[in-house]
Amino acid sequence: MMRRLFAATIVIGVAALAARSGTQIESTPFDDAKPILEAMGEIIPAELHDAPAEHRRETWDAWARKRDAEIRDRLAQGDADSVVNFLLFGTSFTAAPRLTSEQLRSIPTQTADDARQPVGTAWQTLFEKRVEDLVRGTMTPGANERLRFARSTLQRAGVDFAAAEAKQKASTYLYENVRRVIHEQASFQQALQAAKGLNDPVEEFAERSKLYKERGLSLDTSLPPDYALEVALKEMKRRGLLKAESVQRVGIIGPGLDFTDKQEGFDFYPTQTVQPFALTDSLLRLQLAKPEAVEVDVLDLSPRILEHVERARRLAATGRGYTIQLPRNPAVGWKTELQAYWEHFGDQVGSPVAPAAVPPALKGITLRAVKIRPALVRRMKTFDVDIVLQRANLQEEEKFDLLIATNILVYYGTFEQSLAMTNIAAMLKPGGFLLTNNALLELPSSEMHSAGYQTVVYSGRPDDGDHIVWYQRKK
Ligand SMILES: C[S@@+](CC[C@H](N)C(=O)[O-])C[C@H]1O[C@@H](n2cnc3c(N)ncnc32)[C@H](O)[C@@H]1O
């Protein structure tokens, strides 16, 4: 049996690119991909499967180059998804209320269904007002970074803001993409139900772990997975897997960017990345790292994220800290432990500052803000890496003690997750750990083996939690 998900006890070399860190980025060498290609048989792409033995190496190199470009292209669809969420939930460009879950469910996903909808329902009036306001906002975005982003996304989709039909074209684009996103959401729900129907928690977790393999690459992020990582790290320390002050080099694969990407997302403060600082905070709180020695780097393929972190570093070099806004919606009913995490978040890495003003439309949202010490921000390095097909070429002493990948490998199927695992193994020190909230296939040839997991519940809402699994690189 190929799949050996954490011991079944669970209940639940192409062209080198210059990285911003200055470290060489290399493609997954054929020799590392080979055992995966051999083990996966039919499920690998036909061109790899059918290549004659003597041409497999060049075929691999060509496929890896092509596939990397395709994966990076998925970012554009993720950008469109971000604009949709901004349209539905943003409050910076409109006075119209956010759409509720119930209203979202009323939006027909097929144009043909429009005719069957009663005209002038509450969601329609609200939705049309939001579209109108967003389109107007993108015409004159001013300094609103999200409107500027929406404008450039529309421009890339062919909207010419100087043309007379710009408004019409922008509205059509927004309607089409809202339909697409809602349709996709419905199919994810169906897939989740089908996974539940397997009546096998291990299989269900494995199925959930590749749920978004066809979806655009989204950058969304939120605080609960960071809390789950802290709980998992604490457990690893308790079990003696991580020793006091033993962690120095940490890599966050796919830290995300808080834009407005969810019903719980907000657009009334600047976009921010949270996970690198959350991890540092947790490692220091648990005394797993020393403040003067810990280095947390970012590995991502999104230019938006890499540029965001680089900008924060440049500002930190001039002595400016990085402010993180921490919203909490009491209506979600977080567990006491998660609320406590939110209350002391940042006390190891910065100091509390006055938070942004919560707009009247979001009455009830509670906000804290923390300014991260510039020294920690300055120390971060960025690597432009597609983890499925690339790795940073690190000297032994530069390799990571810990790599973190939450809500990223779920965007890939089993084959590409296994390729990512080989790249992760290559960047970890012997005995180092990957922490992820996905169940990954363990091939006999893999250097990585699951060593434990921790289930963390966020609220009383159904399925609101994560399983954090830790995989260890062979010593
Ligand atoms: C949904 S966000 C998750 C953010 C954060 N880790 C969290 O759990 O809240 C996915 C992140 O993974 C990044 N990502 C997706 N595919 C990637 C790949 N192949 N290589 C590197 N980064 C990737 C995205 O750019 C984004 O930063």
The ligand as a MOL file (V3000), in Angstrom:
LIG
                    3D

  0  0  0     0  0            999 V3000
M  V30 BEGIN CTAB
M  V30 COUNTS 27 29 0 0 0
M  V30 BEGIN ATOM
M  V30 1 C -3.9940 30.2660 0.6030 0
M  V30 2 S -2.4520 30.9930 0.8990 0 CHG=1
M  V30 3 C -2.0540 30.3430 2.5080 0
M  V30 4 C -1.4470 31.3900 3.4210 0
M  V30 5 C -0.9820 30.8950 4.7750 0
M  V30 6 N 0.0140 29.8600 4.6730 0
M  V30 7 C -2.1230 30.4390 5.6240 0
M  V30 8 O -2.2390 29.2560 5.9420 0
M  V30 9 O -2.9330 31.2930 6.0090 0 CHG=-1
M  V30 10 C -1.3930 30.0600 -0.2100 0
M  V30 11 C 0.0110 30.5940 -0.3050 0
M  V30 12 O 0.8240 29.6400 -1.0000 0
M  V30 13 C 1.5120 30.2830 -2.0770 0
M  V30 14 N 1.7400 29.2450 -3.1100 0
M  V30 15 C 0.8160 28.5600 -3.8040 0
M  V30 16 N 1.4110 27.6740 -4.6220 0
M  V30 17 C 2.7450 27.7840 -4.4250 0
M  V30 18 C 3.8720 27.1400 -4.9710 0
M  V30 19 N 3.7550 26.1850 -5.8980 0
M  V30 20 N 5.0940 27.5010 -4.5370 0
M  V30 21 C 5.2350 28.4780 -3.6090 0
M  V30 22 N 4.2020 29.1400 -3.0560 0
M  V30 23 C 2.9590 28.8000 -3.4560 0
M  V30 24 C 0.5950 31.4210 -2.4560 0
M  V30 25 O 1.2650 32.4210 -3.1930 0
M  V30 26 C 0.1450 31.8780 -1.0600 0
M  V30 27 O 1.1370 32.6530 -0.4320 0
M  V30 END ATOM
M  V30 BEGIN BOND
M  V30 1 1 1 2
M  V30 2 1 2 3
M  V30 3 1 2 10
M  V30 4 1 3 4
M  V30 5 1 4 5
M  V30 6 1 5 6
M  V30 7 1 5 7
M  V30 8 2 7 8
M  V30 9 1 7 9
M  V30 10 1 10 11
M  V30 11 1 11 12
M  V30 12 1 11 26
M  V30 13 1 12 13
M  V30 14 1 13 14
M  V30 15 1 13 24
M  V30 16 1 14 15
M  V30 17 1 14 23
M  V30 18 2 15 16
M  V30 19 1 16 17
M  V30 20 1 17 18
M  V30 21 2 17 23
M  V30 22 1 18 19
M  V30 23 2 18 20
M  V30 24 1 20 21
M  V30 25 2 21 22
M  V30 26 1 22 23
M  V30 27 1 24 25
M  V30 28 1 24 26
M  V30 29 1 26 27
M  V30 END BOND
M  V30 END CTAB
M  END
